[in-house]
Amino acid sequence: MSTEALQTTLAGEHAALYVLGTLGGRTSQTTDPDLFDAIAGAFAEHRSRRDELVAAIADLGAEPVAAEAAYDVPARVDRAQQIARVARATEDACATTYAWLVANTVGELRRWAIGALNETAVRVLTLRGTPEMFPGAGEYADR
């Protein structure tokens, strides 16, 4: 089992949570409930994945990588289309990370990573993304 692959994925989840948390604070449940629900759902799923990764890394006897104090979030992202675009880019980045995790793991962990990749690809579509034949694997994308 690759601790490095798990740590890299955990670092990606830390970043995703920061960005999605910031975006969630910029959405409105009243004016755009679909976007609000998409961001809130993504945040909850990424938090769950982060917790699973922390546990898996600790089970291997390693210290899980800590979150950074802050991550880059584009400024002046306050319109629904802008928020959806940044959230979609975040999910695309997670898909790339999970595709890398799939390639660097085996067995049950690989099955888990495939599930995470699939769920991330669906969230990209929920945020008005474009379907891809191989999500997270840009060199094989069908665009």
N, C-alpha and C positions, 0 to 999 in steps of 0.2 A: 504494500500500500504506500502510495506516495504522499508523504507528509508535505512536501513542497507543493504539490498540486492542491492539496487541501488548504494550505496556508494562502496560496495565491487566490483561490476561490473565496476564502474568508475575507481577504483584503478587498476583493471586489464587492462582496456583500456589505462591508462596512461603508464603502463609498456610495453604493446604491441606497442604503438606508439614509445616509446624510442628505443626498440629493432629493430623494422622494419625500423625506420629512420636510425639507425646505419647500418643495413644490406643494405639498399638502397644506401648508400654511398660506399658500397663495391661491388656493381654490375655494370655491364657495358651494356649499351643499345646496343652497337656495337657488343660485343663478345657473349652476351647471352641475346638477346632481350626478350625471353619468361620469363626467370627468372626476368629480370628487370621489365617487365610489371606486373608479379605476385606480386612482392614486392611493386611496386608503387600502384597497385590497392588495395592491402591489406591495405597499409598505408592510402590511401584516405578513404576507408570504415571504418577503425577504427577511423579515425579523425571525420568522420560524426557521428558514434555511440557515441564517447566521447561527442561531442557537444549536442547530443540528451539527453544523461544521465545528463549532467550538467544542461540543461534546466529543465528536469523532477525533479531533486533534488531541484533546486531553486524554482520551482512551488510548492513544498511541504513545502517551508519556511525554508529549511535547507541550510547550507553552503556546497557546493560540496567539497569533499576531494581534496586536492591539489596533484599535481604530486610530486614525490620525485625528488631530484636534479639529481640523476643518478640511473641506474639500472644495474644489472649484465648482461654483454654480453660476451660470451666466447671469449677469445683472439685467435688471429691467425685464424680467420674465414675469408678466402679470396678466397677460391675456390668455384665454383658454387655448388657443392654437399654439402659443409659445410654450405654455406649460406642457401640453401634450407632446410637442416636439422634443423637449428636453427629457421628459419621462420616457419617450420612445427611444431616444438615443441611449438613455441609461439601461433600458431593457436590452437593447441591441448589444451593448457592452457586456452585460451579464450573459447573454446568449453566447457570445464569443468565449467568455471565461468558462462557461459550462461545457461548451464543445471541447475546449482544451482539457477540462477535467475528464470528460468521457474518454478522450484519447490517451489519458495518462493514468487510468485506473482500470481495475478488473473486478469481476464478481459483483457482489451486492452493492458496493460503492459505485460501480459503473452504472448499474440499474438506477440507483438513486440519482446520479448525475444526469442520466437520460431523462428521467422524470422532470427534474428541475429545468433542463433545457427545453423540453416540450412545453412546460408551463410558462416559461419566459417567452417563448415564441408566440404563444397564444396571447399573452399580455401585449406584445408588440402589435398584434392585430387589433386588439381591443382599443389601442391608442391610435388607431387608423394607420397602422404600418402596412407594408407590402409583404404578402406571403413570399417565403423563400423555400426552395427545394431542400436546402441544407442550412437551417438557421444557425447562426454563429460561426459558420465556416465560409467566410467571404470569398475565398478562392473558388468555391463550388456554387456560389449563389447564382441563381438563374436570371439575374437582371441584366 
